[in-house]
């Protein structure tokens, strides 16, 4: 460590010191010497300058003398931020020299340095050079290489680098794609291996020319593709640094169409002369330099020589001269001009509509040479466009006079694109209101039809179309029936772009149909009434006949016992008629009611236990079993009706079950429904009779030897339907019957 008041070494040799300093100051590199500054534990905490040459002072923007004795991190703290301080400490502690290139951007310095540091006693000597120019040159070289690599990879031409013997060193993706070697490494493949046998001699001659230092330009031959077919490739190559640089294009299609033409000038001439478009080469002064035969035919001239005496202004109508002059100016100033339309004048005075595509042709130095102009006759297209406009006008007239609403909206925004005027007549709203409020369509729908329309709307996206009938309410309160057909329109990618539709006013048809329905219902009511009267008359005729006969016999009976017997029979038949009337009234009431607003929560446990208790009192002999869980959920309905339904079912089982038989009632929850099952081992029902089991007045016992009126199951079914439920019956003769009732839980 440096000590205070201690003279530096060799102080007795000032001439040697000055000599050494002069040598150091003449160096092109910066040179500095440092001694370590340590803490009490001996750790290096900084370095102190002991020597600085002139070049080091210039590169660090300090006077060399001002740095002697100064601490490195105090004067140039960037050494710690750059990590240089730690590297210097490592040199002192390990004795290993340091060679390092780094960019220093601190302490007012922005420079690339190459640094060499070696240990000297308890310090080090560092030599550094400004390598900024070299580093910038290297970076520029890297950027240029990357630029060239990007060009190589992105080029639409087939690019390839080979050894002088044709072995491929590198090829771009375009080369691989054209020959079908996608994903196949062509490196080390010899080009001659891919050449068609018939072209091999010609390619070998070209290879010999390359070896002699000559370039090969415009050679066309066939190369074998990955699939075994051959592609025509036009290529040019030159030799440099013992490498062959080759640029090629796939000209297979061109060769197929122009088999007799080999070079680019011949191909251009053929295209120029055979084109269906008029082609002009126009000088920068606007005069024709070259025209093809098609141009003569299109504008009525006998030969190209005749047109060469003209300029573009001689063909373009006077009204469009200014626009054409502006195109020439823009091209010469380097601006891009998109295809445009012009009106040319035919030699006979008629007009020819053309589409013009122009391009400025430059020489290799970028200097404008001439303008290439391609003109396509679009007179027929213009005629078609005019006819199309007329058709559109006729179509619009048709749409505006249609009695149906025709509309189109954007998908999925729902913004209206078009609607014809008849919408005002049908909907009672102005056209503009539909454009301003895209939800107006839905708002005018009858409240009862809105839920259905929401469900049907989902069908549009799923199936691509939908059709529905619904009502709307006009502003004046009138209700109209509409029939609507909608369909999605798709773009080329299969994505929906808009929805179109037609709406027809079917109010009159609906009214007529409603009349027809009412007439049919009236006829049906009459038929039902006739059938009801026929059935009920039969049911009443039998007991009335019994009453009449018993009354007759009672008047002629000799004994009071006989008269009492006849009176009891009359009384029984009267009770039968009263019960029949009660049940008929119940049927009529169930047929004419559909109101469910009076349905209330019903405890099925209480209801079923009550029915079981009633049946047990009335039943003699047969065993009654009721298996009803205590945790049955609440159902909703009319408790009285539900109780009647179960009593009719249980009474029906009791009538047809022998005294030694059994009747079982059980209940449970199945699939969000309450299931109630009544089973017995009675006489059963034949398969032929099962379809009639719910008919009014139908009984298996037509002779009325068993009690009942044939109405119980019919009433039970109507009660189940009123509660959105179902009744199913399974039966087998002499085995018994199972009646299952399903009621919704909510």
Secondary structure, 3 states (H helix, E strand, C coil): CCCCCCCCCCCCCHHHHHHHHHHHHCCCCEEEEEEEEECCCCCEEEEEEEEECHHHHHHHCCCHHHHCCCEHHHHCCHHHHCCHHHHHHHHHHHCCCEEEEEEEEECCEEEEEEEEEEEECCEEEEEEEECHHHHHHHHHHHHHHHHHHHHHHHCCCEEEEECCCCEEEEECHHHHHHHCCCCCCCCCCEHHHHECHHHHHHHHHHHHHHHCCCCEEEEEEEEECCCCCEEEEEEEEEEECCEEEEEEEECHHHHHHCCCCCCHHHHHHHHHHHCCCEEEEECCCCEEEEECHHHHHHHCCCCHHHHHCCEHHHHECHHHHHHHHHHHHHHHCCCCCCCEEEEEECCCCCEEEEEEEEEEEECCCCCEEEEEEEEEECHHHHHHHHHHHHHHHHHHHHHHHCCCEEEEEECCCCCEEEECCHHHHHHCCCHHHHHHCCCHHHHCECHHHHHHHHHHHHHHHHHCEEEEEEEEECCCCCEEEEEEEEEEEECCCCCEEEEEEEEEECHHHHHHHHHHHHHHHHHHHHHHHHHHHHHHHHHHHHHHHHHHHHHHHHHCCCCHHHHHHHHHHHHHHHHHHHHHHHHHHHHHHHHHCCCCCCCEEECHHHHHHHHHHHHHHHCCCCEEEEEECCCCCCEEECHHHHHHHHHHHHHHHHHCCCCCCEEEEEEEEECCEEEEEEEECCCCCCHHHHCCCCCCCCCCCCCCCCCCCCCHHHHHHHHHHHCCCEEEEEEECCCEEEEEEEEECC
